[in-house]
Amino acid sequence: MKIDVKSDVLARHGDFLAAQTSSGLEVYVLPTKKFKTKLVRVHLRARMSERNAARTLVLNLLRRGTRRLPTMVDVSRALEGLYGALWSSAAYKLGDEQILSLRLETVEERYLPGHPSVFEPALSIAHDLLFDPHLDAGRFPDDAFAQEKLNHLREIEAQYDDKLSFAFQRLLDEMFAGEPYGRPVLGTKREAEALTAADAVSAWSAMTKELPARVFAVGDMAPADVLRFVERDFPLAAGTEAGPAAPPRLQSAAAPERVVVAKESISQSKLVSGRLVDLANLSEREFDALRIYAGVLGGGFHSRLFQSVREKHSLAYFASASLDRLRGVLYTSCGIDASDREKVSELVEAEIASLRRAPPREDELDPTRRLVISGVRSTFDSASGMVETFEAGLAARRVRTLDEVGRSVAAVTAADVQAAAARVGPPCVTFCLEGESRHGGEADGDGSA
Amino acid sequence: MKLSAIENSIGEQIFEGTLPHGLRAVINPRPEFSRTFAVLATHYGSLDSRVPEAAGELAAVPDGVAHFLEHKLFEDEKGDVSLRFSARGASCNAGTEFTKTSYHFSCADQVEQNLETLIRFVYDPWFTEKSVAKEQGIIEQEIRMYDDDPDWVVFFNLLESLYHRHPVRINIAGTVGSIRRITPDLLYRCHRAFYHPANMVLAVAGGFDRDAIAAMAERTMASLTFPAGRAWERPRIDEPASVKRPRVEQEFAVARPHVALGFKEAEPPADREAWLRRDLTSRLLLDVLFSSSSRHHQRLYESGLIDDSFDASYSGEDDFGFTVLGGETDEPDRLVEALLAVVREIGRAGIAREDFELARNRFLGRYVRAFNSAESLAGTLVACHFRRIATDDLIRTAAKLGAADLDRRLAEQMRESLCAVSILKPAKGGANGKAAR
């Protein structure tokens, strides 16, 4: 199929060139010879819902084979034969959207012996994996379905093994119960257990026909060529909205702080907290001031939390803060001894209050601005980093070049940061995954196991 | 510093040279990159459980001292060194491994000033009773964090089972008890013994000016003074060939059992070339046996014995080497038996040439991909320096291998008489159980 691509369909959008296929599918291309690989990422966007579990299950089912390469081994061997072309998928959260990300990365042919063709054959496999999976009478084969369903359940259960992520999910459960934003991105155990073969097929069908998609390409590729292969290999749905708008903000926002403590048999307790941040009428400068605020509070060695909780008081191995500027939540997290929970909570609160009372010092502000700018520039050096930073800009409806972001961040003043601090509300929920206190007890003498 | 080019099949500009006091430097200017990654590493890690004394004999040190030293170098009389990097928008960090300790920064500008700070702080130890006591509290929290990490615990339980006395069995950070025995004097002794420039390498990759960086490194190193020194020759450990114990189990706060099956190398490699062949053939072998393109992997996956958490890896140095297979599973014993059955079956049937070629293709792709990131390339350059091999030796050696080399490696490395199993079982409530051995 020959498709005419007119150069006037390309528009500069941030650091990427933006275009649409004839069906309106959004395509973003960053042509560069900087990397030794070509990266194509297909992102399907869904509002977080009880269908999160079905969609992530489908991502795993789509690895199980295609009509032409009916087993996982067939697929792996075909990709390995292309000098280890990488095909992977992941589901992650962006605001209250679940992003289903499918990624293909191939090595630049000019670096391989004999310059074999690897990109085009890999694209064809990627197409089949998404659109022409191995089906049995229109359904994923029973054994593959049962296996992947079980693995999906296990993956959900295994989240318990990473105690910090587990603590964060428990915090979200408490703070955003009933909101799309609070849902676990893999779905809940109950949702995963209830999935049927028909649910999987219908989720796959929605993914390929209904969910709005975006395709990103980074590497030595001409935009016109990218548009051609997207038209040919990824005929997905166009659209800008991932689903019905989020329900109004949670009613409990004004409720008093809740402190939830769950006992676990662990050595280091995890103390995490969440506070709502008012995002109303943010100018570009205010948007960036929030980022600097989070950096001054808990973004690195120089930050208030690290210096206070870890360096001054030796009460934690890590102490940090992060800010979700899509939903408006400030998170803090510390790894502590159980007996120090109240002390550490007070120190965290004291630093947050102090940034509200007075602007940050120049020796805090300047390194934070530099670190943020440096972090922004570092995304230039990673193909996936470029995609994710750009995608975050699309989600926030603030697409800017990284240079523009850098300039705006550099202009943030101490007064801007203090104004940003005023947008941060009181703690909604503090969650502690609490192990046994060991202070004052006998030290382990022989090995940590 | 006179720089000479290192030939490589990717056509990257990589240069090496020697700085004052014998510090080797390897640099890869990438004008198209925004950031620079620099690492100053010493060939000293958790394996070095003894420190040379003035009279030449070796004295035992508490477990975790290399890691403790790594933490403490970040503080000097003027305070926290990391803040000097932060002030320039640079991020810095460090890591201690079995055989090396690395200090690194990445930054988008003021590369030369950051490089000067890196060199100066690593060579300028400052320890006091008070600062050491403070660090003990911080590292205690770090150790506890690792104590809660099932992958870490199942792995070190395995190493404790494979090895009788080789220090590879020692937890890198030590224990809450051992780090309390660390003193400023001990840290100074270890720094003097292991942080001589002749025992170290500087690797810089990314968007910097080659000549300016070389000049700054030269100037900074020339301003420092060192007694005469040389690269540390790690004494070989007299480790029995047998495994210490075939099995270890522990109750743990996990959702499902974690299992690691380990095979211990019977003999150390004869020389560098033998080490490189051994390392490459082991990796290719594990790819053939257990990557997702292997029919054995598929069978285990479809039977539900393994899932995406399954991993197979090989680590080897001058006087130790081991393969680890494992992941999460509901039936640890059945999985161990099934993995051993795969090893037996392939041992009998041999490796198919087609499978070998696929694994080698994938290896070549991975080699090219490593040049994508300044950080990963700098890491490769450091590793190659300490192993005294050139970057391209990896692919040159791979090109010479055949399926029969993998057959030999399997027979040599994956012997049932030299394997041990480590299992974490979900705790039935209460605190983490102690290892039941």
Interface residues (C-beta under 8 A of the other chain):
Chain A: T32 K33 K34 F35 K36 T37 T71 M72 V73 S76 R77 L79 E80 G81 L82 Y83 G84 A85 E105 V107 E108 Y111 L112 P113 D143 Q147 L150 N151 R154 E155 E157 A158 Y160 D161 K163 E264 S265 I266 S267 Q268 G300 F301 H302 R310 E311 S314 L315 A316 Y317 F318 G335 I336 D337 D363 D366 P367 R369 R370 L371 I373 S374 G375 R377 S378 F380 D381 S382 A383 G435 E436 R438 A443 D444 G445 D446 G447 S448 A449
Chain B: S9 I10 E32 F33 S34 R35 D80 S82 L83 S86 A87 R88 G89 A90 S91 C92 S106 C107 A108 D109 K134 G137 I138 I139 Q141 E142 I143 R144 M145 Y146 D147 D148 P150 V153 F156 N157 E160 N171 A173 T175 V176 G177 R180 G206 Q250 A253 V254 A255 R256 S291 S292 S293 S294 R295 H297 Q298 Y301 E302 G304 D307 D308 S309 E328 L358 A359 N361 R362 F363 L364 G365 R366 V368 R369 F371 N372 S373 A374 A427 G429 G430 A431 N432 A435
